[in-house]
């Protein structure tokens, strides 16, 4: 865990050390929703510390606003939607390619 966090802080990644830490939090607490909720709440509260956004004289990090998604993530639903696993494997690169085309055309 420590080695992965150190490497992610030196190697350019989209979410740097925060993304790596989030992966480990979800991995360790996935079986217990209450502990996962508390861990994510603490993690995302720490994410508010930063200077990306200034509001009413206070500075916040954009990452911290992800805390607003917690109710949606933990809201129980009875919707059972099934997609083929290849849909998930292909969606991300296809949507990135579509965004690239959109940017190039614009």
Helices and strands as residue ranges (DSSP letters): H 2-10, H 16-29, H 33-46, E 53-55, E 58-60, G 62-69, H 70-74, H 85-105
